[in-house]
């Protein structure tokens, strides 16, 4: 292995450490607790080293969001792969999405509430975000209905899931009724 390859590998490992540490800190104490000073202390590197990877907190939030999008896509695909039939796939999709949001609140915030500097719904949208949307669309296209554009249907379904996730997390909706909401959403939006 060349010196250059070793340096690139070490740089990538440091970057993963920064993102993992930011994510861990945000999940434990919230995003306000994630500062470059605190991250530098936790990873035992100087702030200039941190800044050589990320110019600011916004870029760190963006990196966490991209990681979260990739995890979301994997979770959605895993949940729907074992489901038999359209209704079961859509139900599994909704449950997996809401479960991810509940288990990873800081990551979910990085993806959808905070400014991570990422473009959504543009041609320059990062691949992990496109893939997470594709993981939704793959299972919703078959239930969108005649004359309904699958991407548009996916956006509406996604908006409903996001609303459920956000309102349940902030206790505007009682969490004990989540399963009933999923069933109602599947029944009404997918017309299965």
C-alpha positions in Angstrom: 0.0 0.0 0.0 1.3 3.4 -0.9 1.7 6.3 1.5 -1.1 8.1 -0.4 -3.5 5.2 0.0 -2.7 4.9 3.7 -3.4 8.7 4.2 -6.7 8.4 2.3 -7.7 5.5 4.4 -6.8 7.3 7.6 -8.7 10.4 6.4 -11.8 8.4 5.6 -11.6 6.7 9.0 -11.3 10.1 10.8 -14.3 11.3 8.8 -16.4 8.3 9.8 -15.3 8.8 13.4 -16.4 12.5 13.3 -19.8 11.6 11.9 -20.3 8.7 14.3 -19.4 10.9 17.3 -21.6 13.7 16.2 -24.5 11.3 15.7 -23.9 9.7 19.1 -23.7 13.1 20.9 -26.8 14.3 19.1 -28.8 11.2 20.0 -27.7 11.5 23.7 -27.9 15.3 24.2 -29.5 16.9 21.2 -28.0 18.8 18.3 -27.3 21.9 20.4 -24.7 19.8 22.2 -22.8 19.1 19.0 -20.1 21.7 18.7 -16.7 21.5 16.9 -15.0 22.0 20.3 -16.9 19.1 21.9 -16.4 16.9 18.9 -12.7 17.6 18.8 -12.4 16.7 22.5 -14.3 13.5 22.1 -12.4 12.2 19.0 -9.1 13.5 20.4 -8.1 15.6 17.4 -7.7 19.3 17.2 -10.4 21.6 15.9 -8.3 22.4 12.8 -8.3 18.6 12.0 -12.1 18.6 12.3 -12.3 21.6 10.0 -10.1 19.9 7.4 -13.0 17.4 7.0 -16.0 19.6 7.6 -16.1 23.4 7.3 -18.9 23.8 9.8 -21.6 22.0 11.8 -24.0 22.3 8.8 -21.7 20.0 6.8 -21.6 17.5 9.7 -25.4 17.5 9.9 -25.5 16.9 6.2 -23.1 13.9 6.5 -25.3 12.5 9.3 -28.4 13.0 7.1 -26.8 11.2 4.2 -25.8 8.3 6.4 -29.4 8.2 7.8 -30.8 8.2 4.3 -28.7 5.2 3.4 -29.9 3.4 6.5 -33.5 4.3 5.9 -33.3 2.9 2.4 -31.8 -0.3 3.7 -34.4 -0.6 6.4 -37.3 0.0 4.0 -36.0 -2.6 1.6 -35.4 -5.2 4.3 -38.8 -4.7 5.7 -40.6 -5.0 2.4 -38.6 -7.8 1.0 -40.3 -10.4 3.2 -43.8 -9.0 2.8 -46.2 -10.9 0.6 -48.5 -8.7 -1.6 -49.0 -5.0 -2.1 -50.9 -4.3 1.2 -48.3 -6.2 3.3 -45.5 -4.3 1.5 -47.0 -0.9 2.1 -47.8 -1.7 5.7 -44.2 -3.0 6.3 -42.9 0.1 4.6 -44.9 2.4 6.8 -43.9 0.5 10.0 -40.2 0.5 9.0 -40.2 4.2 8.3 -41.9 5.1 11.6 -39.7 2.7 13.5 -36.5 4.3 12.0 -37.7 7.8 12.9 -38.5 6.7 16.5 -35.3 4.8 17.1 -33.1 7.6 15.5 -34.5 10.9 16.4 -31.4 13.0 16.0 -30.6 11.4 12.6 -34.2 12.0 11.6 -33.8 15.6 12.6 -30.6 15.8 10.6 -32.5 14.4 7.6 -35.6 16.5 7.7 -35.6 19.2 10.4 -32.1 20.8 10.3 -30.2 22.5 7.6 -27.6 20.1 6.4 -27.0 22.0 3.1 -28.6 19.2 1.1 -30.8 19.6 -1.9 -34.0 17.6 -2.1 -36.0 17.0 -5.3 -33.4 18.5 -7.6 -31.1 17.0 -10.2 -28.2 17.5 -7.8 -29.8 15.7 -4.9 -27.2 13.4 -3.3 -27.5 9.8 -4.2 -28.4 8.5 -0.7 -31.4 10.9 -0.6 -32.5 9.8 -4.1 -32.1 6.1 -3.0 -34.2 6.6 0.1 -37.0 8.1 -2.0 -36.6 5.3 -4.5 -37.0 2.7 -1.7 -40.4 4.3 -0.9 -41.4 4.6 -4.5 -40.5 1.0 -5.3 -43.2 -0.2 -3.0 -45.8 2.4 -3.7 -45.8 2.6 -7.5 -48.0 -0.5 -7.8 -50.7 0.9 -5.5 -50.7 4.5 -6.8 -53.7 3.9 -8.9 -54.5 4.4 -12.6 -53.5 7.9 -13.8 -51.6 8.7 -10.7 -47.9 9.5 -11.1 -46.0 7.1 -8.8 -43.6 9.8 -7.6 -46.4 12.2 -6.7 -48.2 9.4 -4.8 -44.9 8.6 -3.1 -44.5 12.2 -2.0 -48.0 12.3 -0.5 -47.5 9.0 1.3 -44.1 10.1 2.5 -45.6 13.4 3.8 -48.2 11.5 5.7 -45.5 9.2 7.3 -43.3 12.2 8.1 -46.3 13.9 9.8 -47.1 10.8 11.8 -43.5 10.4 12.9 -43.1 14.1 13.8 -46.4 14.5 15.6 -46.0 11.2 17.5 -42.5 12.1 18.6 -43.6 15.5 19.9 -46.5 13.8 21.7 -49.1 15.7 19.7 -50.4 12.2 18.8 -50.5 9.4 21.4 -47.9 6.7 20.5 -50.1 3.9 21.6 -52.3 4.5 18.5 -49.5 4.3 16.0 -50.5 0.9 14.7 -54.1 2.0 14.1 -52.8 5.1 12.2 -50.6 2.9 10.0 -53.6 0.7 9.2 -55.8 3.7 8.4 -53.1 5.2 6.3 -52.6 2.1 4.3 -56.3 1.6 3.9 -57.1 5.2 2.7 -54.0 6.3 0.8 -53.2 3.0 -0.9 -56.8 2.0 -1.5 -55.9 -1.6 -0.9 
